Amino acid sequence: MQRVDGLSTFLRSNRFILQMIIITNMSASPTRWTKQLKTIVDIVYGSESPLTADEVYSKARKRLPNISLGTVYRNLNKLVDEGLLSETKLGNVSAFIRHPFTNATFECERCRRLFCVPYDIRNPDMEKAVGMRVNRWSLRIIGICKECDAKCT
């Protein structure tokens, strides 16, 4: 897990390199690197926890007051389709997580917050275990977070 954490730290501290990797990896042609897309990438990759589209929209409006919720959704979905973000569900609401990062989340049953969980499964290992080709995976753990648990005791 050390390699993933180190790469994640490197990419967060080197935004220009991250942006170049994202532009290079986006297969839709031609992909325009708009200020809206850049802002959304900065917001999601700058977060330590998953963000809903509304949270991304709220933060983006502080930087770009004229950005629309539709633009945020379109860009988040584009980044998910390209494999540059992961999407997880919080009830019936989608939350978005940066890559490279674990695709495992912990959801608190009391406060409904999502936390990223440091859990690493490599696709080849999973493919070997299940005997099928794995394109992507997610793990959702549900329980009670430390803060809520401390309030109950």
C-alpha positions in Angstrom: 0.0 0.0 0.0 3.0 2.3 0.5 3.5 2.7 -3.3 -0.1 3.9 -3.8 0.1 6.3 -0.9 3.4 7.7 -2.2 2.1 8.1 -5.7 -1.1 9.8 -4.4 1.0 12.2 -2.3 3.3 12.9 -5.3 0.3 13.6 -7.6 -1.4 15.9 -5.1 1.8 17.9 -4.7 2.4 18.0 -8.5 -0.9 19.2 -10.0 0.6 20.1 -13.3 1.9 16.5 -13.8 -1.5 15.2 -12.7 -3.3 17.4 -15.2 -1.0 16.2 -18.0 -1.6 12.6 -17.1 -5.3 13.1 -17.1 -5.3 14.9 -20.5 -3.0 12.2 -22.0 -5.2 9.4 -20.7 -8.6 10.8 -21.8 -9.6 8.8 -24.9 -12.5 11.0 -26.1 -11.1 13.1 -28.9 -10.6 15.9 -28.9 -10.8 16.5 -25.1 -10.6 20.1 -24.2 -8.9 20.9 -21.0 -11.4 23.6 -19.8 -11.1 25.7 -16.7 -14.2 23.9 -15.5 -12.6 20.4 -15.9 -9.4 21.6 -14.3 -11.3 23.0 -11.3 -13.3 19.8 -10.8 -10.1 17.7 -11.0 -8.4 20.0 -8.5 -11.3 19.8 -6.1 -11.7 16.0 -6.2 -8.0 15.2 -6.1 -7.5 17.8 -3.3 -10.0 15.9 -1.1 -9.1 13.2 1.3 -12.6 11.8 1.3 -15.3 11.1 -1.4 -17.3 14.1 -2.5 -20.8 14.2 -3.9 -21.5 16.1 -7.1 -23.3 18.8 -5.0 -20.2 19.1 -2.8 -18.0 19.5 -5.9 -20.5 22.0 -7.3 -20.5 24.0 -4.1 -16.7 24.2 -4.0 -16.4 24.9 -7.8 -18.9 27.8 -7.5 -16.5 29.5 -5.1 -13.8 29.5 -7.9 -16.1 29.7 -10.9 -19.4 31.4 -10.0 -21.0 30.7 -13.4 -20.3 27.0 -13.5 -23.5 24.9 -13.7 -24.5 21.8 -11.9 -24.9 20.1 -15.3 -21.3 20.9 -16.2 -20.1 19.4 -12.9 -22.1 16.2 -13.5 -20.9 15.9 -17.2 -17.2 16.3 -16.2 -17.5 14.0 -13.2 -19.0 11.3 -15.4 -16.4 11.9 -18.1 -13.6 11.4 -15.5 -15.3 8.2 -14.2 -15.7 6.8 -17.7 -12.0 7.5 -18.4 -11.1 5.7 -15.2 -9.6 8.8 -13.6 -12.2 8.9 -10.8 -14.2 6.2 -9.0 -17.8 6.5 -8.2 -19.4 5.0 -5.1 -22.9 5.2 -3.8 -24.1 6.8 -0.5 -27.6 5.5 -0.4 -28.9 6.7 -3.8 -26.4 9.6 -4.1 -23.1 9.2 -6.0 -19.8 10.2 -4.4 -16.6 10.6 -6.3 -13.1 9.5 -5.3 -9.7 10.4 -6.8 -7.3 8.0 -8.5 -4.9 6.6 -7.8 -6.6 5.7 -4.5 -8.3 2.7 -3.0 -11.8 1.9 -4.3 -13.0 0.9 -0.9 -15.2 3.1 1.2 -16.5 3.0 4.8 -20.0 4.5 5.3 -21.1 5.5 8.8 -24.6 4.4 9.6 -25.2 7.3 12.0 -23.7 10.4 10.4 -23.7 9.1 6.8 -20.2 10.3 6.1 -18.0 8.3 3.7 -14.3 7.6 4.3 -11.7 6.1 2.0 -10.3 2.8 3.3 -6.7 1.9 2.5 -7.3 -1.5 0.9 -5.4 -2.7 -2.1 -6.5 -5.5 -4.4 -4.8 -5.7 -7.8 -7.0 -6.7 -10.7 -4.7 -9.7 -11.8 -4.9 -11.1 -8.3 -8.7 -10.8 -8.3 -8.9 -12.3 -11.8 -6.9 -15.3 -10.7 -9.2 -15.7 -7.6 -12.5 -15.5 -9.5 -11.4 -16.8 -12.8 -12.9 -13.9 -14.7 -11.7 -10.6 -16.3 -12.0 -7.8 -13.8 -12.2 -4.2 -15.2 -12.9 -2.4 -12.0 -14.0 -3.1 -8.5 -15.4 -1.4 -5.4 -15.8 -2.4 -1.8 -18.4 -0.8 0.5 -18.1 -1.3 4.3 -20.9 -0.1 6.5 -20.6 0.6 10.2 -20.1 3.3 12.8 -17.2 5.8 12.6 -14.9 6.6 15.5 -16.6 10.0 16.2 -20.1 8.6 16.3 -19.0 5.6 18.4 -17.3 7.9 20.9 -20.6 9.9 21.3 -22.4 6.7 22.2 -20.1 5.6 24.9 
